[in-house]
Amino acid sequence: MSLLVYSAVFFPMAAAIIGYLIGRRDKNGRDFFADIATGIEVILFICIFIITAINDSIRPEVGIPGICGMGIRFKIDGFRVLYGAITAFMWFMSTVFSREYFGHYRNRNRYYLFLLLTLGATEGVFLSADFYTTFIFFEMMSFTSFVWVAHDEKKESLRAANTYLAVAVIGGLVMLMGIFLLYSITGTLEFEELTGLSEGFAGNKGIWAAGLCMLFGFGAKAGAFPLHIWLPKAHPVAPAPASALLSGILTKAGMFGILVLTCYIFLNNGIWGSLILVIGVCTMVVGAVLALFSVNLKRTLACSSVSQIGFILVGVGMSGLLGEENVLALRGSLLHMVNHSLIKLVLFMAAGVVFMNVHKLDLNDIRGFGRKKPLLNYIFLMGALGIGGVPLWNGYISKTLIHESIVEYMELMREGTVQGIFTLGSMKRIEWIFLISGGLTVAYMLKLYGTVFLEKNSDSAMQEKFDSLKGKYMNRVSASALTFSASLLPVMGFLPGQVMDRLADMGQAFMHGKAMTEPVAWFSLTNLKGAGISLSIGLVLYLTVVRLWLMKKEDGRTVYVNRWYRYLDLEDIIYRPILLKALPFIFGVLCRILDSFVDTIVVFLRKTIYRDSKLPHELEEGTPVTHAMGIFVNGLEKLANATIWRKHPKTTDYEHKYAMLHEELSEDAEMIGRSLSYALLLFCFGLVITVIYLLL
C-alpha cells in the first residue's frame, strides 16, 4: 500500500520529465504517453480503493522523514481516496481532450510537462496528513499551474497569470505564518492531533490568529470572496482543459484546507461556522451576479465556479453552527464539491469545443454554434441541468442537503436548543439568499444554453458555416471523453441512494460526521419545493433581466451587452492600485533609504574623520595589471602597423580599453554584492522579528 501511495504522488512528476524528453523528438508519442500516464494514475486509485474496501482496517499513514527538516506524511481514508480518484479521472479526461484541443497550439511540450507536474502536486495535497505536507504541495501546485494561465503568452494572458500568481503567493505566505503560529502553540501540525483544538485552547487568541491566516491562504485558492478575483481573469485566457482542472480540482484543494480547519481545529465551533457562513453567502451571491452579467462563455463559467464554491462554504459553515447535528450539512458540502468538479469538467470541455472551432468566446460571436449538433447539445445540457439543481440530476442532491441543513438549524432555533450570533430572521434571509442564488444559476445557464444552442447568429453566413460543421467539430476520442463525463451526471442524480449516499459515506470519517440515522426522502414535496422555488426565480430572472435588460437592439439585430460597471472590478479599484502600485512604491522608497543610509555614513566618515589621500604614483585609470597589459598590446599594435597592417593601420588605445573593461566589471560585481548583501540583511531582519514574535 505504501508503494501505491508514493506512486500516486510521485509517478506523475516522473512521467512529466519523461514525457517532456519524448516530446523533444516525437509529439504524437508524447501525447499518447500523457494519456497513458494519467490512465495509470486512475488505475492506481482504483487499486487503492479496492484494497481499502476489502479490508476497512487498512488506513495507512506513510511518510518520508527529513525532507525540509520535518518530513512529509500521507494518509489514506475514504475522503482522500475519493478526491484522489476524482482528480485522476478528471486529469485523464482533460488530457485525452487536450490532444485535439492543442492541435494548433505552440509550446505543447511545456503544457504537458506542467500538466503532469500539477497532477502530482494536487494528489500530494489531497493525500497529505499534516499542514506542513499540505503547504509544500499546495505551493508547488500553485507555481506549476501558473504556466497554464500564461500559456498563450498574450498580454491579457500574462496579466491574468500575474494576478493568479500574486493571489497564490500572498495567500501562501499568509498561510505559512499561520502554520508557524500553530506549530509554536501546539508543537504539531498533524491533522489528527489537532482535532478539537479550539476547545482545548479556549481563550487562546493565537489559535484563532493561526486559523484565520490559514483560512486566508486556503480561501485564496478556493476562490472565496474577496479573494476570488483570479478566477474570472484566469479562466477566459487559460486553455479549456486547464480551465476545467483549475475550476474543478484546484479550487477544491483550497476547500480541502478549509474542511481540515473546520472539521479538526474548529470542530463544532459555532463562531467559526458563522464566519465561514458569512464568507459563503457573500461568495455565492457575488459569483452568481458576476456570471449573470458576463458576456463571455468561459468567464461566465468561471464566475459560476465562484458562486458554487459559495454554496459549498455555506454547507461548511452550517456544519459548524449545527455542531453534532451537522450530518446533512457535511454530506451536502462534500457532495457539492464532487458534483461541481464533475460538472465543470463537462462544461469547460464543451466550451473548449466551441473555442477550438470558432476561436472566440463572446456570446454574440458564438451565437448559434450548437444548433444542429445534438451530441454537443446533450453534453452541455447535462452540465447545465446538473449545476442548475434540477431534480433527477446530481446538483439537486447536494443543494437539497445544504438547504435542508439551513432549515434544520432554524427548527432547532425555534426549539431553543441552539444559540449563536444569528437570529431566526437573519437565518430566514440567508435561506432566501440561498434560493435566489440558485435562481441566478438557472438564469445564467439558460442564457448560455439559449445563446449557443437555440438562437441563430445575426450573421447568416456565419450561421451557415456553423451548421455545415455537423459531425466535424470534434473527433471521436474527444466526443467519447465528453459524452462519458456528461453521462455520469444524470446517473448520479437518478440513483442518489446507490451513488450519492455511498460517496458521502466515504467522507464521513474524515469530516468527523455521524452516520445517517434515517434515509433522505430525496423527491418528497418538501425537498422538491426548494428546487422549484429556485427554478421559478431563475426563469423569471431570465425573461426579465436577461432578455429585457442585458440585451439590446443594435443595427437591426439583438445583441448581448455587458452592463457591469468597470469601477466595480475589485482588482482594478483595490488590489492592483494598493498591492501592486502603492505598497511596492512605499516599500521601494523605504528600501532605497535603507540602501543608501550606510553609504551616506561611509562617505561622511571618509570626508571627515577618515580623510582620503591619493596614493603615490596613483594611476589615472585602471590598475597596474591593465596598465601593463595595455602597454604590451599597444606595442604589438605598433609593430603590426609597421609591417602587416601598413596599408590599414589601427589606432586602438588598449591601455584605455582594458581600464574601462575593468571598471565595468568592478561596477557589476559591486552592484551584485550590494544587492545580495542587502537581500540577506532584510532576510535576517525579518527572521529576527519572526523569532522574537514566536518567543514572546
N, C-alpha and C positions, 0 to 999 in steps of 0.2 A: 504493500500500500504506500509506503514512504516513497518508493521509486515512482509510482504513479503521480503522487502529489508534486514531487520535484519536476517531473516531466511536464505536468500541466502548466507550470510557470516558466520553466527554462527552455523547454523544447521549441516553442515559437520563436524565442530570441535566437537560438542557434540556427533555426530554419531561416530566419531573416538574413543572416550573414551568408548562408549557403545559397539562398535564392538570389541575393544580390550578385554573387560571383557567377551564378548561372546566367543571370540576365545580362552580364557583360558580353556574353557570347551568343546566347540563344534566348530571345524574348519570349517566344512561344513556350519554350521549355520552362522558363521562369514562371509564367502564368500557370501552367499545369502543376508545377511544383508547389506554388502557393495554394492552389486548390487542394492538393494532396495534404499539405501541412495542416491546413485548417480542418480538413476532414479527419485527420488523425487526432486532432485536438478534441473533436466531437466524440470520437471513439474512446479516448482516454476518460472522458467524463462519464460516458456510458458504463465503462468498466468500473469506475469508482462508485457510481450509483448502484450497480448490481451487487458489488461486494458489500456495501453498507446496507443494502436492502436485505440481503441474505442473512447477514449477521449484524443485527442492530447494535450490538455492543461495541462494534469497531468504530471508534471515533478518534482516530489517531491525531496526535499533535507532534509535528516534526519540526526540526529547525536546524539551522547552520550556525553554530556558535562562532563568535569572534568577528563577524562581518561588521565593520564600522564600530567595533567595540562591544556592542550589546547583542549582536547576532540577530537573525531573523527567524520568525516562527510562523508555521502554517498549521491550520486545523481543518478537520473535515467534520461537517454536520449537515443536516438536511438543507438549511438555507444556503450554505456555501456551495453544496453540490448543485442545488437548483440554479443559482445565479451563475455559477461557473459554466454549467451546461447551456444556459440561455446565451451567455456570452459567446461560447464556442459555436453554437448554432448560428447566431446572427453574423459572426465573423465569416463563417463558411459561406452563407448565402450572399453576403456582401462581396466576398472575394470572387465567387462564381460570376456574379453580375458585373464585377469590375473588368473582367476580361473583354466584354463587349463595350462597356461604357468608356473605357480608356483606349479604345482602338485608335483614336487620332490624337491622343494627348502626348505631350512631352513629359520627360522626367518620370516615366513609369517605373523605372528601376528604383528610384528614390521612394516612390509611393509605396511599392510593395515592401521595401525594407522597413519603413516606419509603420506600415500596416501590421506586420508580424511582431515588431518590437512592442507596439502598443498592446497587442493581444496578450503577450506575456506579462506586461506590467499590470494590465487590468485584472488578469487572473490572480496576480500576486496580491492585489488589493482585496478581492473578494475572499481569498483563502487566508488572509492574514489573521494572526491570533493576538496581536498586540498593536498598540498605536505606533510603535517605532517601525514595525514592518509595514504597516499601512502607509505611513508617511513616505518611506523610501519609494515604494512602488507607486504611490499617488503622484509624487513629483516626477518620477520617471514617465508615467503615463501622460502628464501634462506637457512635458517637453517633447515627447515623441509625437503626440497628436497635434502639436502646434504646426508641424510640417504639412499636415493635411489642409489646414485652413489657408496656408500660404502657397499651396501647390501651384496655382495659376501664375503666381508672381506678378499679377496686375496690381495697379495702385490700390483698388478697393480691397483686393485680397490681402495685401500686405498690411493695410490699415486695420482690417478686421483681425488679422493674425496678431498684430501688436496689442490690440485690445484684449484678445483672448489670453495672450501671454502675460500681459500686465495683471489681469484679474487673477490668473493662476499663480503667478509669483507672489503677489501681495497676499493672496489667500494662504499660500503655502507658508510664508514667513510668519503670519499671524498664528496659523495652526501650530507651527513649530514652537512659538513662545508658549502656547497653551500646553503643549507636551512637556516643555521644560518645567512649567509651574506644577503640572500634575505629578510629574516624577519627583520633584522636590518635596511635595507634600506626602505622597504615598510610598515612594520608593519602588513602585512597579508601574508597568504600562500594559500588563496583560488584561484582556477584557474580563475574564472570569474572576480575577482577583479584585476587580473594581466594581463588582455588582453591588448595588445599593449604597454606593459611596456617599451620596449626598445625605443619606440618613446618618451614617456612621460619623460623618464630619459636619453635622448640623451646626450652622453658625460660622463655618469656616468660609470666609469670602474668597479664599484662594481657589477653592474647588469651583466656585461659580465663575471666577475670572478665567480659569483654565477651560471650563466648559464653553464659555462664550467665545474665547479665542478659537477653539477648535470648531465651534459652530460656524464662525465666520469663514474659516478655510473650507470646510465641507460644503457650506451653503453656496460659496462662490462657484464650486464645480457643479453643484446640483442645479444652479440657475435660479436660486431663491431670490426674491425681491429683498433689497435693492441691488443685488449683485448679479442680476440676470442679463446685464447689458451685452455680454458677449454672445449670447445665443442668437438674437435677431441679426447680429452682424456677421457671425461666422458661418451660419448655415447657407445663406444665399450664395456665398462665394466658394464654399468648400465643395468638392466633388460629391455627387449624390450618395455613393456608397459610404463615403466618410461621414456625411451628414446623418445617415441612418445610425451609425455607430456613436457619433457624438451625442445625438439626441436620445437614442435608445439605451445605450450602455454607459457612456462616460458620466452622464448626469446621475445614473444610479450608483456609480462609485461614490459620488458625493452623498447620496441618500443612504448608502451603506454606513458611512461615518455618522450621519445624524441618527440612524437607528441604533448604532452602538452607544452613542451618548444617551439616548432616551431610554433604551432597554437595559442598560448596565449602570452607568454612573448615576443617572437621574431616574432610576426605576420607580415608576408610580409617583413621580413628583408632580404635583398639581401646578406649581408655579412654572416649572419648566414646560409642562404641557401647554399652559396658557400662552407662553412666549412662542412656542412652535405653532400653535393655532393661529395667533395673530399674523405671524410671518406667512403661514399657509394661505390665509384668507387674502392677504394683500397680493401674494404671488398669483393666486388663482384668478383674481379679478383683473389685475394688470395684464397678465398674459393673454387672457381671453379678449380684452378690449383691443390690445395691440393687433391680435390676429384678425379681428373683425375689420379693422381699418386698413390692413395691409392689402396691396395690390400686386404682390409678388408671391408666386406659388410657394417657393421654399421658405421665404420669410414668414408667411402665414403659418406653415407647419412648424417653424422654429418658435414663433410666439405661442403656438398651441402647446409646444413642449413645456414652456414656462408655466402655462396655466395648469397643465396636467401634473406637473411637479407640485403645484399649489394644492391640488386635490390630495395628493399623497401626504403632503405635510399636514393638511387638515386632519387626516386619519391618524398620523403620528401624534399630533397634538391632543386629539381626543383620547388616545391611549393613555397619555399622562394624566388627563383630567379624570378618567374613569377608574384609574387605579387597578385593582384586581379584577374589576368587571369590564376589562378592556378587550375582551376576546374578539368582538366584532370589529373594533377599530384596528386592531393589529392585523387581523386577517384581510380586512379591506385594504389597508396600506400595502401589504405585501402583494396582494393580487393585482392592485392597480399598478404597482411597479412592473410586474410581469406583463400585464396587458399593454401598458404604454410602450414597453420595449418592443414587443412583437408588432403592435400596431404601427409604430413609427418606422420599423423596418419595411413594412409593406408600403406605407405612404411615401416615404422618401425614395424608395426604389422606383415606385410608379412615377414620381416627379422626375427621377433620373431618366426614365424612358422618354418623357416629354422633352426634356432638355437636350438629350443626345440626338433628337430628330429636328427640333426647332432652333436650338441654341439660344433660346430666350426663356424668361421666366415671368415677364409681365403678363398679367391676366388678359389684357387687351390683345397681346400678340399671340398667346397660345389658345385663345378662344376657339372652341370647336375642334380642337385637335383629336379629342377622344371619340368623336362621332364615327359610327361605322367600325368601331374597334371593340367588339364585345368582350374579348378577353381582358384588355386593359380596363374596361368599364367594370367588369366583375372584380378585378383586383383592387381598384381604388374604392369601389363601393363597399367591399368587405371592411377595409380600414376605416372608411367614413362612418359606417354603421357601428363599428366597434368603439371608436372614440366618442361617438355621439351618445353612447349609453342606451342604444335601442335594445329593447328586450329580445332575448334569444341570441345576442352577441356578447362577447366576453366583457366589454366595458361596462355593460349593465350590471353584471355581478359585483364587481369591485365597488362601483359607485353606490350601489344599493347598500352594501355593508357599511361604507363610510357614512352615508346618510342616516342609516339606522342607528349608528353609534351616537350621532348628534341627538336623534330623537330619544334614545335610551337615556342619555345624560339629562335631558330636560325632564324626563319622567322621574329620575332619581332626585332632581332638584325639587320637583313638586312634592315628593315624599319626604324631603328634608334629610336625606341620607348622605348628600354630598354638599360641600361648600367650596367656594372659590371666588375669584375676582369677578366672574361673570354673573350677571343677573339672568333671570329667566327670560326677560325681554330681549337682552342682548344675544342670548343663545338662539332665540327665535329669529332674530335678524340674521345671525350667522347661517342658520338653516336656509333662509330665503336667498342669501347671497350665494350659497352653495347651489341651489336650484337654478338661480338666474345665470350663474357661471356655466352650468350645464346647458342652459338655453343658448348662451353665447357660442358654446362649442357647436351646437347644432346649426346655428345661423352661419358661422363662417365655413363649416363643412358643406352646407348647402350652397354657399357662394362658390366654393371651389368646384364642387361636383357639377353644378349647373353651368359654370363657365366652360369647363373642359369638355363635358360630355353631352350637354343638352343644347347650348346656344350655338349659333353659327358665327363664324368670323366675319367681321364687317367687310373684309377684303374677299370678294367671291373667288378670285384667282387663288388666294392662299387657302381658302376652304377646300377648293377643288384639289389642290396639292395634298392637303391633309387627308382627304378622302381616298386619294389614289394610293396611299401607303398600304392600307388594309393590313395584310399579314407580314409586311416588310419592315415594320417599325422596331422589332426586336427579334433576336434569333431564338431558337428552340431552347437552348440552355438557359438563357435569361428568363424566358417565359416559364420554364419549369420551376426555376427558383422562386419567382414571384408568385406563381399560382399555388405552389405548395405552402408558402408562407402565409398567403391570404386565406387559404382554406382552413388553417388552424383556428382562425378567429371565431367563425361560427360554430365549429366543433366544440370549442371551449365554452361557448355560451349555451349551446343546445344541451350539453351534458355537465351542468355545474356540479352535481353531486359526485360524478365519476371522475371529473378532471379538476375542477377548481378547488373543491374541498381537499383533495389529496395534495395539491400544490400548496395550499395554505397549511396543511398538517406538517409539511416538510420544514416550514419555517417557524413552527410553533415553539420549539425548544430554544432556538437562537434568540427569539424575542421575549422569552420568559412569559409566554402566554399560557393560559389554561386551555384545556381541551374543550371543544364544543360539547355542551350537555344535551342540546336539542338541535335537530336539523333545521336549517333555514327554509322557510316556505318562499322559494325564490319568486314564484309567479303569483303570489297572493295579491288581492286587490290593494292591500296596504302598501306593498313594495312597488307594485306597478303604478301606484298613484304618483310617487315621486318622479319616476321616469316620465310619466305622462305630462306632469307639470313642466318639466324641463323641455320636453319635445314641443309642447304648445308654445312656450315662451320663445323657443328658437324659431319656430315657424312665423310667429308674429314679428320678431326682430328682422327676419329675412325679408318679409314682404313690406315692411315699413322702412327700417333703417337702410338696409342694403339696396333694395330696388328703388326707393324713393329719394334717398339722400346720398348714398355712396355711388350713384350712377347719374350721368347727365348726358344731355344731347350735345353733340359736338360735330359740326359739319354734316348734319343729317344722319348721324349714327350715334348709338348709345354706347358710352364708354364708362369703365370704372375709373373713379378718381380717388386720389389719396387726400383725404381731408384731415389727416393727422398733422397737427401743427408742429413745425420743426423745433420751436422753443420748448416743447415738452420732452425732447430727447435728453435723458439723463446724462448720457455720455458726453454730449456736446455742451451742455449747460453747467455740468458739475464736475464730472470725472476728469475729462481732458483739461479744462482750464485750471483745475486745482491740482490734480495729481500729476499731470504731465507738463504743466507750464509753471504754475505758481510755486509749488513746492520745490521742483528742481531748481528754479531760479533762486529761491530763498536759500536753499542749502548750497547751491553753487556759489553764491556770494559769501556765505559763511566759510565754506571750504577755501575759497580764494583768499579770504582774510587770514585764515589759519596758515595757509600755504606760504603766504608772504611774510607772516609775522616773524618767523625765525630768521629769514633772510634780512629783514629790516634790522633786527638786533645785531646780526653779524656785521652788516655794513656800518652800523653806528659804532660798534666797537673798533672796527678797522680804521674809521676816520677819527676816533678819539684816543682811546687807551692804547690799542694796538695799531700804531700808525704804519701804513705801508711804506716800504722803501724799495727802490729799484735795486735789483741785483747788479753787481758789477758785470760789465760786458753783456747786459741783457739783450737778447735778440729782439729785433723789431717785430718779427712774426715767426711762427713755427718753433721748432725745438732744434737742439744740436743735431739730432738724427736726421730730421727733414732738411736741415741746412746742408749737412754733409752729402746726403743723397742728391739733393738738388744741384750742388756744385759739380758732383761727379757726372750726373746725366747731362748737365749743361756743357761740360767738356766734351762728352761723346757727341753731343749735337753739333758743336763747333767743328769737330773732326769730320763728321759726316757731311756738313755743309761744304767743307773744303775739298771733299773727294766725291762720294757717290751722290750727294744731293746738290752738286754745284749748280745745276740748271734750275732746281726748285728748292732753294734753301728754306729752312724752317726757323722760326724765331720764338719758340715757346720758352717761357721762363719757368723751368721745372722747380726751382727753389721756391718760388711763389706758389706754384700749383700744389706742391706737396704740403706746404704750410697751410693752405686753405682746406685741403683734404683732411689734414689732421684736426683743424679747427672744427670742421663739420662733424667728424666722428666724435670728438670730445663733447660737443654740444648735445648730440644724440644720446651719448652714454650718460651725461649728466641729467638730461630730462627723464630718461628711463629710470635712473637711480632715484631721482626725486619722487617720481610717480609711485614706484614700488615702496619706497620708504614711507611716503605719506599714506598709501593704502594700508600698509602694515600698522602704522601709527593709529589710524582710525579703527582698524580691526581690534587692536589691543585695547583701545579706549572703550569700544563697545563691549568687549569681552569683560573688562574690569567692571563696568556698570552692571552687566548681567550677573556676574558673580556676587557683587555687593548686594544686589537686589535679592538674589536667592538666599544669601546668608542671613539677611535681615528679615 
